[in-house]
Amino acid sequence: MRPPNLRRSATQGAILTAIYVVVMWIFFRATLPDWWIEAIYVGVFFLMYTGFVYFWESYLYKRRQRKLASGGKK
């Protein structure tokens, strides 16, 4: 297992943001606000997703390292 890094987290954040944009465009096309408001939402979601993915992967990596250091028992 590789340690987490921001590049991978940003990539996953971009993928999740793209999924958000596609879902919003398909299902809520008629009720979407102006393009610049939507651009702000996309930027905010990208930052939130990237941060969440990075800290989640950090947590899982540290947990896995502790488990391996203790002999894998639990």
PyMOL Python script that loads the backbone (N, CA, C, O; Angstrom):
from pymol import cmd

cmd.read_pdbstr("""\
ATOM      1  N   MET A   1       0.842  -1.181   0.000  1.00  0.00           N
ATOM      2  CA  MET A   1       0.000   0.000   0.000  1.00  0.00           C
ATOM      3  C   MET A   1       0.886   1.243   0.000  1.00  0.00           C
ATOM      4  O   MET A   1       1.784   1.384   0.830  1.00  0.00           O
ATOM      5  N   ARG A   2       0.617   2.128  -0.937  1.00  0.00           N
ATOM      6  CA  ARG A   2       1.412   3.359  -1.046  1.00  0.00           C
ATOM      7  C   ARG A   2       0.878   4.425  -0.103  1.00  0.00           C
ATOM      8  O   ARG A   2      -0.321   4.472   0.171  1.00  0.00           O
ATOM      9  N   PRO A   3       1.769   5.286   0.396  1.00  0.00           N
ATOM     10  CA  PRO A   3       1.277   6.386   1.237  1.00  0.00           C
ATOM     11  C   PRO A   3       0.465   7.372   0.394  1.00  0.00           C
ATOM     12  O   PRO A   3       0.698   7.513  -0.807  1.00  0.00           O
ATOM     13  N   PRO A   4      -0.477   8.044   1.027  1.00  0.00           N
ATOM     14  CA  PRO A   4      -1.326   8.983   0.276  1.00  0.00           C
ATOM     15  C   PRO A   4      -0.543  10.206  -0.181  1.00  0.00           C
ATOM     16  O   PRO A   4       0.412  10.630   0.470  1.00  0.00           O
ATOM     17  N   ASN A   5      -0.961  10.760  -1.302  1.00  0.00           N
ATOM     18  CA  ASN A   5      -0.364  12.016  -1.758  1.00  0.00           C
ATOM     19  C   ASN A   5      -1.449  12.895  -2.376  1.00  0.00           C
ATOM     20  O   ASN A   5      -2.519  12.419  -2.755  1.00  0.00           O
ATOM     21  N   LEU A   6      -1.149  14.166  -2.466  1.00  0.00           N
ATOM     22  CA  LEU A   6      -2.154  15.119  -2.943  1.00  0.00           C
ATOM     23  C   LEU A   6      -2.476  14.961  -4.426  1.00  0.00           C
ATOM     24  O   LEU A   6      -3.594  15.257  -4.849  1.00  0.00           O
ATOM     25  N   ARG A   7      -1.523  14.505  -5.212  1.00  0.00           N
ATOM     26  CA  ARG A   7      -1.781  14.340  -6.652  1.00  0.00           C
ATOM     27  C   ARG A   7      -2.879  13.301  -6.887  1.00  0.00           C
ATOM     28  O   ARG A   7      -3.809  13.529  -7.661  1.00  0.00           O
ATOM     29  N   ARG A   8      -2.757  12.174  -6.216  1.00  0.00           N
ATOM     30  CA  ARG A   8      -3.765  11.133  -6.374  1.00  0.00           C
ATOM     31  C   ARG A   8      -5.113  11.599  -5.814  1.00  0.00           C
ATOM     32  O   ARG A   8      -6.163  11.331  -6.398  1.00  0.00           O
ATOM     33  N   SER A   9      -5.073  12.293  -4.686  1.00  0.00           N
ATOM     34  CA  SER A   9      -6.307  12.809  -4.098  1.00  0.00           C
ATOM     35  C   SER A   9      -6.960  13.838  -5.013  1.00  0.00           C
ATOM     36  O   SER A   9      -8.184  13.858  -5.148  1.00  0.00           O
ATOM     37  N   ALA A  10      -6.158  14.692  -5.643  1.00  0.00           N
ATOM     38  CA  ALA A  10      -6.699  15.687  -6.574  1.00  0.00           C
ATOM     39  C   ALA A  10      -7.303  15.012  -7.802  1.00  0.00           C
ATOM     40  O   ALA A  10      -8.318  15.470  -8.327  1.00  0.00           O
ATOM     41  N   THR A  11      -6.689  13.938  -8.257  1.00  0.00           N
ATOM     42  CA  THR A  11      -7.233  13.192  -9.390  1.00  0.00           C
ATOM     43  C   THR A  11      -8.590  12.597  -9.030  1.00  0.00           C
ATOM     44  O   THR A  11      -9.548  12.698  -9.796  1.00  0.00           O
ATOM     45  N   GLN A  12      -8.659  11.981  -7.862  1.00  0.00           N
ATOM     46  CA  GLN A  12      -9.937  11.418  -7.429  1.00  0.00           C
ATOM     47  C   GLN A  12     -10.965  12.516  -7.190  1.00  0.00           C
ATOM     48  O   GLN A  12     -12.145  12.337  -7.490  1.00  0.00           O
ATOM     49  N   GLY A  13     -10.531  13.638  -6.657  1.00  0.00           N
ATOM     50  CA  GLY A  13     -11.436  14.770  -6.473  1.00  0.00           C
ATOM     51  C   GLY A  13     -11.969  15.284  -7.797  1.00  0.00           C
ATOM     52  O   GLY A  13     -13.143  15.638  -7.901  1.00  0.00           O
ATOM     53  N   ALA A  14     -11.111  15.327  -8.812  1.00  0.00           N
ATOM     54  CA  ALA A  14     -11.547  15.768 -10.143  1.00  0.00           C
ATOM     55  C   ALA A  14     -12.559  14.789 -10.738  1.00  0.00           C
ATOM     56  O   ALA A  14     -13.525  15.205 -11.376  1.00  0.00           O
ATOM     57  N   ILE A  15     -12.342  13.504 -10.531  1.00  0.00           N
ATOM     58  CA  ILE A  15     -13.285  12.503 -11.037  1.00  0.00           C
ATOM     59  C   ILE A  15     -14.637  12.650 -10.340  1.00  0.00           C
ATOM     60  O   ILE A  15     -15.679  12.626 -10.996  1.00  0.00           O
ATOM     61  N   LEU A  16     -14.626  12.801  -9.017  1.00  0.00           N
ATOM     62  CA  LEU A  16     -15.878  12.977  -8.286  1.00  0.00           C
ATOM     63  C   LEU A  16     -16.588  14.271  -8.687  1.00  0.00           C
ATOM     64  O   LEU A  16     -17.815  14.309  -8.778  1.00  0.00           O
ATOM     65  N   THR A  17     -15.819  15.318  -8.922  1.00  0.00           N
ATOM     66  CA  THR A  17     -16.404  16.581  -9.358  1.00  0.00           C
ATOM     67  C   THR A  17     -17.025  16.442 -10.741  1.00  0.00           C
ATOM     68  O   THR A  17     -18.103  16.979 -10.997  1.00  0.00           O
ATOM     69  N   ALA A  18     -16.352  15.728 -11.631  1.00  0.00           N
ATOM     70  CA  ALA A  18     -16.903  15.502 -12.971  1.00  0.00           C
ATOM     71  C   ALA A  18     -18.207  14.708 -12.888  1.00  0.00           C
ATOM     72  O   ALA A  18     -19.156  14.994 -13.617  1.00  0.00           O
ATOM     73  N   ILE A  19     -18.255  13.717 -12.004  1.00  0.00           N
ATOM     74  CA  ILE A  19     -19.494  12.960 -11.815  1.00  0.00           C
ATOM     75  C   ILE A  19     -20.599  13.879 -11.304  1.00  0.00           C
ATOM     76  O   ILE A  19     -21.742  13.793 -11.754  1.00  0.00           O
ATOM     77  N   TYR A  20     -20.253  14.766 -10.357  1.00  0.00           N
ATOM     78  CA  TYR A  20     -21.230  15.733  -9.847  1.00  0.00           C
ATOM     79  C   TYR A  20     -21.774  16.605 -10.982  1.00  0.00           C
ATOM     80  O   TYR A  20     -22.984  16.811 -11.080  1.00  0.00           O
ATOM     81  N   VAL A  21     -20.894  17.112 -11.829  1.00  0.00           N
ATOM     82  CA  VAL A  21     -21.312  17.988 -12.927  1.00  0.00           C
ATOM     83  C   VAL A  21     -22.234  17.249 -13.881  1.00  0.00           C
ATOM     84  O   VAL A  21     -23.254  17.794 -14.302  1.00  0.00           O
ATOM     85  N   VAL A  22     -21.889  16.016 -14.226  1.00  0.00           N
ATOM     86  CA  VAL A  22     -22.720  15.244 -15.158  1.00  0.00           C
ATOM     87  C   VAL A  22     -24.089  14.957 -14.556  1.00  0.00           C
ATOM     88  O   VAL A  22     -25.108  15.104 -15.232  1.00  0.00           O
ATOM     89  N   VAL A  23     -24.120  14.548 -13.285  1.00  0.00           N
ATOM     90  CA  VAL A  23     -25.404  14.267 -12.642  1.00  0.00           C
ATOM     91  C   VAL A  23     -26.269  15.519 -12.569  1.00  0.00           C
ATOM     92  O   VAL A  23     -27.465  15.470 -12.857  1.00  0.00           O
ATOM     93  N   MET A  24     -25.665  16.636 -12.184  1.00  0.00           N
ATOM     94  CA  MET A  24     -26.424  17.882 -12.104  1.00  0.00           C
ATOM     95  C   MET A  24     -26.946  18.292 -13.483  1.00  0.00           C
ATOM     96  O   MET A  24     -28.076  18.764 -13.606  1.00  0.00           O
ATOM     97  N   TRP A  25     -26.131  18.113 -14.506  1.00  0.00           N
ATOM     98  CA  TRP A  25     -26.537  18.517 -15.846  1.00  0.00           C
ATOM     99  C   TRP A  25     -27.650  17.621 -16.387  1.00  0.00           C
ATOM    100  O   TRP A  25     -28.563  18.101 -17.059  1.00  0.00           O
ATOM    101  N   ILE A  26     -27.575  16.328 -16.097  1.00  0.00           N
ATOM    102  CA  ILE A  26     -28.587  15.401 -16.613  1.00  0.00           C
ATOM    103  C   ILE A  26     -29.918  15.563 -15.883  1.00  0.00           C
ATOM    104  O   ILE A  26     -30.969  15.676 -16.515  1.00  0.00           O
ATOM    105  N   PHE A  27     -29.870  15.574 -14.556  1.00  0.00           N
ATOM    106  CA  PHE A  27     -31.111  15.516 -13.792  1.00  0.00           C
ATOM    107  C   PHE A  27     -31.706  16.877 -13.437  1.00  0.00           C
ATOM    108  O   PHE A  27     -32.915  16.985 -13.229  1.00  0.00           O
ATOM    109  N   PHE A  28     -30.880  17.904 -13.366  1.00  0.00           N
ATOM    110  CA  PHE A  28     -31.377  19.207 -12.931  1.00  0.00           C
ATOM    111  C   PHE A  28     -31.104  20.299 -13.958  1.00  0.00           C
ATOM    112  O   PHE A  28     -30.901  21.456 -13.592  1.00  0.00           O
ATOM    113  N   ARG A  29     -31.098  19.948 -15.219  1.00  0.00           N
ATOM    114  CA  ARG A  29     -30.776  20.892 -16.287  1.00  0.00           C
ATOM    115  C   ARG A  29     -31.703  22.100 -16.293  1.00  0.00           C
ATOM    116  O   ARG A  29     -31.255  23.222 -16.526  1.00  0.00           O
ATOM    117  N   ALA A  30     -32.964  21.887 -16.043  1.00  0.00           N
ATOM    118  CA  ALA A  30     -33.934  22.984 -16.126  1.00  0.00           C
ATOM    119  C   ALA A  30     -33.834  23.941 -14.947  1.00  0.00           C
ATOM    120  O   ALA A  30     -34.232  25.100 -15.066  1.00  0.00           O
ATOM    121  N   THR A  31     -33.312  23.484 -13.809  1.00  0.00           N
ATOM    122  CA  THR A  31     -33.296  24.322 -12.605  1.00  0.00           C
ATOM    123  C   THR A  31     -31.902  24.782 -12.216  1.00  0.00           C
ATOM    124  O   THR A  31     -31.722  25.311 -11.119  1.00  0.00           O
ATOM    125  N   LEU A  32     -30.912  24.597 -13.077  1.00  0.00           N
ATOM    126  CA  LEU A  32     -29.555  25.006 -12.738  1.00  0.00           C
ATOM    127  C   LEU A  32     -29.449  26.529 -12.683  1.00  0.00           C
ATOM    128  O   LEU A  32     -30.070  27.225 -13.487  1.00  0.00           O
ATOM    129  N   PRO A  33     -28.665  27.049 -11.738  1.00  0.00           N
ATOM    130  CA  PRO A  33     -28.452  28.503 -11.681  1.00  0.00           C
ATOM    131  C   PRO A  33     -27.505  28.952 -12.800  1.00  0.00           C
ATOM    132  O   PRO A  33     -27.124  28.151 -13.653  1.00  0.00           O
ATOM    133  N   ASP A  34     -27.138  30.204 -12.792  1.00  0.00           N
ATOM    134  CA  ASP A  34     -26.215  30.728 -13.800  1.00  0.00           C
ATOM    135  C   ASP A  34     -24.912  29.929 -13.808  1.00  0.00           C
ATOM    136  O   ASP A  34     -24.575  29.250 -12.838  1.00  0.00           O
ATOM    137  N   TRP A  35     -24.192  30.026 -14.921  1.00  0.00           N
ATOM    138  CA  TRP A  35     -22.974  29.236 -15.086  1.00  0.00           C
ATOM    139  C   TRP A  35     -21.905  29.608 -14.069  1.00  0.00           C
ATOM    140  O   TRP A  35     -21.146  28.742 -13.634  1.00  0.00           O
ATOM    141  N   TRP A  36     -21.828  30.885 -13.678  1.00  0.00           N
ATOM    142  CA  TRP A  36     -20.771  31.295 -12.755  1.00  0.00           C
ATOM    143  C   TRP A  36     -21.047  30.793 -11.337  1.00  0.00           C
ATOM    144  O   TRP A  36     -20.109  30.516 -10.591  1.00  0.00           O
ATOM    145  N   ILE A  37     -22.315  30.673 -10.958  1.00  0.00           N
ATOM    146  CA  ILE A  37     -22.641  30.083  -9.657  1.00  0.00           C
ATOM    147  C   ILE A  37     -22.281  28.601  -9.664  1.00  0.00           C
ATOM    148  O   ILE A  37     -21.727  28.075  -8.698  1.00  0.00           O
ATOM    149  N   GLU A  38     -22.598  27.956 -10.746  1.00  0.00           N
ATOM    150  CA  GLU A  38     -22.258  26.538 -10.871  1.00  0.00           C
ATOM    151  C   GLU A  38     -20.744  26.337 -10.873  1.00  0.00           C
ATOM    152  O   GLU A  38     -20.256  25.341 -10.338  1.00  0.00           O
ATOM    153  N   ALA A  39     -19.994  27.267 -11.467  1.00  0.00           N
ATOM    154  CA  ALA A  39     -18.527  27.181 -11.459  1.00  0.00           C
ATOM    155  C   ALA A  39     -17.983  27.310 -10.032  1.00  0.00           C
ATOM    156  O   ALA A  39     -17.012  26.644  -9.675  1.00  0.00           O
ATOM    157  N   ILE A  40     -18.598  28.153  -9.231  1.00  0.00           N
ATOM    158  CA  ILE A  40     -18.184  28.273  -7.833  1.00  0.00           C
ATOM    159  C   ILE A  40     -18.455  26.971  -7.094  1.00  0.00           C
ATOM    160  O   ILE A  40     -17.613  26.501  -6.329  1.00  0.00           O
ATOM    161  N   TYR A  41     -19.635  26.383  -7.320  1.00  0.00           N
ATOM    162  CA  TYR A  41     -19.962  25.097  -6.696  1.00  0.00           C
ATOM    163  C   TYR A  41     -18.947  24.028  -7.081  1.00  0.00           C
ATOM    164  O   TYR A  41     -18.493  23.260  -6.233  1.00  0.00           O
ATOM    165  N   VAL A  42     -18.597  23.982  -8.347  1.00  0.00           N
ATOM    166  CA  VAL A  42     -17.634  22.982  -8.818  1.00  0.00           C
ATOM    167  C   VAL A  42     -16.292  23.168  -8.117  1.00  0.00           C
ATOM    168  O   VAL A  42     -15.682  22.192  -7.681  1.00  0.00           O
ATOM    169  N   GLY A  43     -15.832  24.401  -8.007  1.00  0.00           N
ATOM    170  CA  GLY A  43     -14.566  24.656  -7.321  1.00  0.00           C
ATOM    171  C   GLY A  43     -14.605  24.259  -5.858  1.00  0.00           C
ATOM    172  O   GLY A  43     -13.662  23.658  -5.343  1.00  0.00           O
ATOM    173  N   VAL A  44     -15.697  24.596  -5.190  1.00  0.00           N
ATOM    174  CA  VAL A  44     -15.836  24.240  -3.779  1.00  0.00           C
ATOM    175  C   VAL A  44     -15.896  22.723  -3.608  1.00  0.00           C
ATOM    176  O   VAL A  44     -15.237  22.171  -2.727  1.00  0.00           O
ATOM    177  N   PHE A  45     -16.676  22.055  -4.440  1.00  0.00           N
ATOM    178  CA  PHE A  45     -16.763  20.604  -4.335  1.00  0.00           C
ATOM    179  C   PHE A  45     -15.433  19.935  -4.642  1.00  0.00           C
ATOM    180  O   PHE A  45     -15.076  18.948  -3.999  1.00  0.00           O
ATOM    181  N   PHE A  46     -14.697  20.457  -5.613  1.00  0.00           N
ATOM    182  CA  PHE A  46     -13.386  19.889  -5.909  1.00  0.00           C
ATOM    183  C   PHE A  46     -12.470  19.976  -4.691  1.00  0.00           C
ATOM    184  O   PHE A  46     -11.809  18.998  -4.342  1.00  0.00           O
ATOM    185  N   LEU A  47     -12.426  21.137  -4.044  1.00  0.00           N
ATOM    186  CA  LEU A  47     -11.585  21.294  -2.859  1.00  0.00           C
ATOM    187  C   LEU A  47     -12.056  20.397  -1.718  1.00  0.00           C
ATOM    188  O   LEU A  47     -11.237  19.801  -1.018  1.00  0.00           O
ATOM    189  N   MET A  48     -13.365  20.298  -1.529  1.00  0.00           N
ATOM    190  CA  MET A  48     -13.887  19.441  -0.466  1.00  0.00           C
ATOM    191  C   MET A  48     -13.580  17.977  -0.737  1.00  0.00           C
ATOM    192  O   MET A  48     -13.118  17.265   0.154  1.00  0.00           O
ATOM    193  N   TYR A  49     -13.833  17.527  -1.949  1.00  0.00           N
ATOM    194  CA  TYR A  49     -13.575  16.129  -2.287  1.00  0.00           C
ATOM    195  C   TYR A  49     -12.093  15.799  -2.168  1.00  0.00           C
ATOM    196  O   TYR A  49     -11.730  14.750  -1.637  1.00  0.00           O
ATOM    197  N   THR A  50     -11.242  16.683  -2.656  1.00  0.00           N
ATOM    198  CA  THR A  50      -9.797  16.437  -2.589  1.00  0.00           C
ATOM    199  C   THR A  50      -9.337  16.334  -1.144  1.00  0.00           C
ATOM    200  O   THR A  50      -8.595  15.417  -0.792  1.00  0.00           O
ATOM    201  N   GLY A  51      -9.764  17.254  -0.317  1.00  0.00           N
ATOM    202  CA  GLY A  51      -9.386  17.209   1.091  1.00  0.00           C
ATOM    203  C   GLY A  51      -9.911  15.973   1.784  1.00  0.00           C
ATOM    204  O   GLY A  51      -9.187  15.326   2.542  1.00  0.00           O
ATOM    205  N   PHE A  52     -11.175  15.635   1.529  1.00  0.00           N
ATOM    206  CA  PHE A  52     -11.751  14.455   2.151  1.00  0.00           C
ATOM    207  C   PHE A  52     -11.023  13.187   1.728  1.00  0.00           C
ATOM    208  O   PHE A  52     -10.700  12.347   2.568  1.00  0.00           O
ATOM    209  N   VAL A  53     -10.764  13.044   0.446  1.00  0.00           N
ATOM    210  CA  VAL A  53     -10.080  11.846  -0.052  1.00  0.00           C
ATOM    211  C   VAL A  53      -8.677  11.745   0.547  1.00  0.00           C
ATOM    212  O   VAL A  53      -8.247  10.658   0.932  1.00  0.00           O
ATOM    213  N   TYR A  54      -7.960  12.870   0.628  1.00  0.00           N
ATOM    214  CA  TYR A  54      -6.607  12.850   1.179  1.00  0.00           C
ATOM    215  C   TYR A  54      -6.613  12.421   2.650  1.00  0.00           C
ATOM    216  O   TYR A  54      -5.824  11.565   3.048  1.00  0.00           O
ATOM    217  N   PHE A  55      -7.489  13.005   3.448  1.00  0.00           N
ATOM    218  CA  PHE A  55      -7.506  12.652   4.863  1.00  0.00           C
ATOM    219  C   PHE A  55      -8.044  11.251   5.092  1.00  0.00           C
ATOM    220  O   PHE A  55      -7.608  10.577   6.026  1.00  0.00           O
ATOM    221  N   TRP A  56      -8.975  10.795   4.272  1.00  0.00           N
ATOM    222  CA  TRP A  56      -9.475   9.441   4.381  1.00  0.00           C
ATOM    223  C   TRP A  56      -8.375   8.429   4.041  1.00  0.00           C
ATOM    224  O   TRP A  56      -8.201   7.442   4.755  1.00  0.00           O
ATOM    225  N   GLU A  57      -7.641   8.667   2.965  1.00  0.00           N
ATOM    226  CA  GLU A  57      -6.549   7.771   2.614  1.00  0.00           C
ATOM    227  C   GLU A  57      -5.441   7.804   3.665  1.00  0.00           C
ATOM    228  O   GLU A  57      -4.834   6.771   3.951  1.00  0.00           O
ATOM    229  N   SER A  58      -5.172   8.970   4.242  1.00  0.00           N
ATOM    230  CA  SER A  58      -4.180   9.066   5.319  1.00  0.00           C
ATOM    231  C   SER A  58      -4.603   8.232   6.514  1.00  0.00           C
ATOM    232  O   SER A  58      -3.792   7.511   7.096  1.00  0.00           O
ATOM    233  N   TYR A  59      -5.867   8.330   6.877  1.00  0.00           N
ATOM    234  CA  TYR A  59      -6.384   7.551   7.994  1.00  0.00           C
ATOM    235  C   TYR A  59      -6.249   6.053   7.730  1.00  0.00           C
ATOM    236  O   TYR A  59      -5.766   5.309   8.583  1.00  0.00           O
ATOM    237  N   LEU A  60      -6.679   5.614   6.545  1.00  0.00           N
ATOM    238  CA  LEU A  60      -6.599   4.192   6.222  1.00  0.00           C
ATOM    239  C   LEU A  60      -5.151   3.708   6.153  1.00  0.00           C
ATOM    240  O   LEU A  60      -4.850   2.596   6.586  1.00  0.00           O
ATOM    241  N   TYR A  61      -4.257   4.533   5.614  1.00  0.00           N
ATOM    242  CA  TYR A  61      -2.843   4.159   5.520  1.00  0.00           C
ATOM    243  C   TYR A  61      -2.235   4.005   6.914  1.00  0.00           C
ATOM    244  O   TYR A  61      -1.545   3.021   7.181  1.00  0.00           O
ATOM    245  N   LYS A  62      -2.484   4.959   7.794  1.00  0.00           N
ATOM    246  CA  LYS A  62      -1.935   4.886   9.153  1.00  0.00           C
ATOM    247  C   LYS A  62      -2.507   3.693   9.912  1.00  0.00           C
ATOM    248  O   LYS A  62      -1.796   3.021  10.659  1.00  0.00           O
ATOM    249  N   ARG A  63      -3.793   3.439   9.713  1.00  0.00           N
ATOM    250  CA  ARG A  63      -4.421   2.289  10.365  1.00  0.00           C
ATOM    251  C   ARG A  63      -3.800   0.986   9.877  1.00  0.00           C
ATOM    252  O   ARG A  63      -3.536   0.083  10.672  1.00  0.00           O
ATOM    253  N   ARG A  64      -3.570   0.889   8.582  1.00  0.00           N
ATOM    254  CA  ARG A  64      -2.947  -0.313   8.006  1.00  0.00           C
ATOM    255  C   ARG A  64      -1.523  -0.471   8.524  1.00  0.00           C
ATOM    256  O   ARG A  64      -1.102  -1.587   8.829  1.00  0.00           O
ATOM    257  N   GLN A  65      -0.777   0.621   8.629  1.00  0.00           N
ATOM    258  CA  GLN A  65       0.597   0.555   9.138  1.00  0.00           C
ATOM    259  C   GLN A  65       0.621   0.095  10.592  1.00  0.00           C
ATOM    260  O   GLN A  65       1.473  -0.707  10.973  1.00  0.00           O
ATOM    261  N   ARG A  66      -0.306   0.595  11.409  1.00  0.00           N
ATOM    262  CA  ARG A  66      -0.383   0.163  12.812  1.00  0.00           C
ATOM    263  C   ARG A  66      -0.716  -1.323  12.897  1.00  0.00           C
ATOM    264  O   ARG A  66      -0.160  -2.047  13.724  1.00  0.00           O
ATOM    265  N   LYS A  67      -1.619  -1.765  12.044  1.00  0.00           N
ATOM    266  CA  LYS A  67      -2.008  -3.165  12.040  1.00  0.00           C
ATOM    267  C   LYS A  67      -0.840  -4.054  11.643  1.00  0.00           C
ATOM    268  O   LYS A  67      -0.627  -5.110  12.238  1.00  0.00           O
ATOM    269  N   LEU A  68      -0.083  -3.627  10.637  1.00  0.00           N
ATOM    270  CA  LEU A  68       1.092  -4.406  10.215  1.00  0.00           C
ATOM    271  C   LEU A  68       2.180  -4.405  11.275  1.00  0.00           C
ATOM    272  O   LEU A  68       2.867  -5.410  11.453  1.00  0.00           O
ATOM    273  N   ALA A  69       2.351  -3.283  11.986  1.00  0.00           N
ATOM    274  CA  ALA A  69       3.382  -3.189  13.007  1.00  0.00           C
ATOM    275  C   ALA A  69       3.065  -4.059  14.228  1.00  0.00           C
ATOM    276  O   ALA A  69       3.971  -4.539  14.909  1.00  0.00           O
ATOM    277  N   SER A  70       1.774  -4.255  14.493  1.00  0.00           N
ATOM    278  CA  SER A  70       1.399  -5.058  15.651  1.00  0.00           C
ATOM    279  C   SER A  70       1.294  -6.537  15.310  1.00  0.00           C
ATOM    280  O   SER A  70       0.857  -7.327  16.147  1.00  0.00           O
ATOM    281  N   GLY A  71       1.670  -6.916  14.139  1.00  0.00           N
ATOM    282  CA  GLY A  71       1.656  -8.315  13.735  1.00  0.00           C
ATOM    283  C   GLY A  71       0.401  -8.733  13.014  1.00  0.00           C
ATOM    284  O   GLY A  71       0.215  -9.920  12.745  1.00  0.00           O
ATOM    285  N   GLY A  72      -0.458  -7.803  12.695  1.00  0.00           N
ATOM    286  CA  GLY A  72      -1.656  -8.107  11.925  1.00  0.00           C
ATOM    287  C   GLY A  72      -2.781  -8.702  12.751  1.00  0.00           C
ATOM    288  O   GLY A  72      -3.778  -9.161  12.194  1.00  0.00           O
ATOM    289  N   LYS A  73      -2.638  -8.703  14.078  1.00  0.00           N
ATOM    290  CA  LYS A  73      -3.685  -9.256  14.933  1.00  0.00           C
ATOM    291  C   LYS A  73      -4.658  -8.176  15.338  1.00  0.00           C
ATOM    292  O   LYS A  73      -4.264  -7.038  15.598  1.00  0.00           O
ATOM    293  N   LYS A  74      -5.934  -8.529  15.393  1.00  0.00           N
ATOM    294  CA  LYS A  74      -7.032  -7.693  15.880  1.00  0.00           C
ATOM    295  C   LYS A  74      -8.314  -8.250  15.412  1.00  0.00           C
ATOM    296  O   LYS A  74      -9.373  -7.698  15.710  1.00  0.00           O
TER     297      LYS A  74
END
""", "prot")
cmd.dss("prot")
cmd.show_as("cartoon", "prot")
cmd.util.cbc("prot")
cmd.orient("prot")
